Amino acid sequence: MNPLEMVVAIVLIVTLASVWKAKYGIRKDRHGNEVYVDNRENQQLRDEVKQLKDRLAVLEQITIEKENSLSREIERLRDR
């Protein structure tokens, strides 16, 4: 095996290993450690974030309604 064939073989092996790791959800964390990423856990976290956003929207709506009703009540009292 000549050196060029060896380089091509190494590149091919590294590429196939990277594709395999990506397919099976193996990622590196910020410290360089390989960790398995569970798609079910990701979906659960996405669902939780969606629920929290919905709850936040409701709280914002309640807050705005209270501010508006408070403003109307103050104006009503001023008009007396």
Secondary structure, 3 states (H helix, E strand, C coil): CCHHHHHHHHHHHHHHHHHHHHHCCEEECCCCCEEECCHHHHHHHHHHHHHHHHHHHHHHHHHHHHHHHHHHHHHHHHHC
